[in-house]
Amino acid sequence: MTLPLNLNLFSRLLNEKTITPTSYTAVNDLTLPGFYYLKNKELNTMLYNAHLIVSANDDSSCILQLMVPEVMDDENAGLQYRLRFNGAWTEWKRVMSESQVNIAIERALKQHGLIQ
């Protein structure tokens, strides 16, 4: 069994671009499916020097942005994502690793004096 080769899919995936945003809405405007690299700290995201993957459904009524930062500090660690439904972006959500969750729980317990 052979699968048909979708060259359109490959052309969409291979459009990697490096973006140096100059406006507040620069990341909001990245709606064309593909791979991007964002240089410098952005105004509308906590991530900078980050890899961005953009995906969309057929009519672009739902667009997904996934970001992975190159710099991993407490503020920027981990994958972040958001969706755009019919032109309105959701807030960025961060996916935390198990170790990040454990560190956050331990920090909260120490702040409340429940552990030392």
C-alpha positions as CSV (number, residue, x, y, z in Angstrom):
1,M,0.0,0.0,0.0
2,T,1.3,3.4,-0.9
3,L,0.2,6.7,0.4
4,P,-0.3,9.7,-1.9
5,L,2.4,12.4,-1.5
6,N,1.0,15.7,-0.5
7,L,3.4,18.3,-1.8
8,N,1.2,21.1,-0.5
9,L,1.7,19.9,3.0
10,F,5.5,19.8,2.6
11,S,5.6,23.3,1.2
12,R,3.5,24.6,4.2
13,L,5.8,22.8,6.6
14,L,9.0,24.0,5.0
15,N,8.3,27.7,5.2
16,E,10.5,28.2,8.3
17,K,11.2,31.9,8.8
18,T,13.1,34.0,11.4
19,I,10.9,36.9,12.6
20,T,12.1,40.0,14.4
21,P,8.8,41.6,15.5
22,T,8.6,45.3,15.5
23,S,5.0,45.8,16.8
24,Y,2.9,44.6,19.7
25,T,0.7,42.5,17.5
26,A,3.5,40.7,15.6
27,V,2.9,37.3,17.1
28,N,-0.9,37.8,16.7
29,D,-0.3,38.3,12.9
30,L,1.6,35.0,12.5
31,T,-1.4,32.9,11.3
32,L,0.1,31.2,8.2
33,P,0.8,27.6,9.1
34,G,4.5,26.8,9.4
35,F,7.6,27.0,11.5
36,Y,9.0,30.3,12.8
37,Y,11.8,31.4,15.0
38,L,11.1,34.6,17.0
39,K,14.1,36.8,17.9
40,N,14.1,39.2,20.8
41,K,11.6,39.5,23.6
42,E,8.0,40.0,22.4
43,L,5.5,42.4,23.8
44,N,2.5,40.0,23.6
45,T,4.1,36.9,24.9
46,M,6.4,35.9,27.7
47,L,8.6,34.0,25.3
48,Y,11.6,35.3,23.3
49,N,14.2,33.6,21.2
50,A,11.5,31.0,20.7
51,H,10.4,28.4,18.2
52,L,6.9,28.9,17.0
53,I,4.7,26.3,15.2
54,V,1.5,27.6,13.7
55,S,-1.3,25.3,12.5
56,A,-4.8,26.1,11.2
57,N,-7.9,24.3,10.1
58,D,-9.1,24.5,6.4
59,D,-10.9,27.8,6.7
60,S,-8.5,29.3,9.4
61,S,-11.4,29.8,11.8
62,C,-9.2,27.9,14.4
63,I,-5.5,28.6,14.6
64,L,-3.1,27.0,17.0
65,Q,0.3,28.6,18.1
66,L,2.8,26.5,20.0
67,M,5.9,28.1,21.4
68,V,9.0,26.6,22.9
69,P,11.6,29.1,24.2
70,E,15.3,28.7,23.7
71,V,16.0,30.3,27.1
72,M,14.6,28.2,29.9
73,D,14.3,30.2,33.1
74,D,11.5,30.1,35.7
75,E,9.4,32.7,33.8
76,N,9.7,31.1,30.3
77,A,10.3,27.4,30.9
78,G,8.1,25.0,29.0
79,L,5.9,24.8,26.0
80,Q,3.2,27.5,25.7
81,Y,0.2,27.5,23.5
82,R,-2.9,29.4,22.5
83,L,-5.8,29.3,20.1
84,R,-7.5,31.8,17.9
85,F,-11.3,31.1,17.3
86,N,-13.0,33.3,14.7
87,G,-10.4,36.1,15.0
88,A,-10.0,36.2,18.9
89,W,-6.9,34.9,20.6
90,T,-7.1,33.0,23.9
91,E,-4.5,33.8,26.6
92,W,-1.2,31.9,26.5
93,K,-1.2,28.7,28.5
94,R,1.9,27.0,29.8
95,V,2.4,23.3,29.9
96,M,4.6,22.4,32.9
97,S,6.7,19.4,33.4
98,E,6.3,17.1,36.4
99,S,9.5,18.6,38.0
100,Q,8.2,22.1,37.4
101,V,4.9,21.2,39.1
102,N,6.8,19.6,42.0
103,I,9.0,22.7,42.5
104,A,5.9,25.0,42.4
105,I,4.1,22.9,45.0
106,E,7.1,22.8,47.3
107,R,7.6,26.6,47.0
108,A,3.9,27.2,47.9
109,L,4.1,24.8,50.8
110,K,7.2,26.6,52.1
111,Q,5.5,30.0,51.7
112,H,2.6,28.8,53.9
113,G,4.9,27.3,56.5
114,L,3.7,23.8,55.9
115,I,7.2,22.4,55.2
116,Q,10.7,23.7,55.8
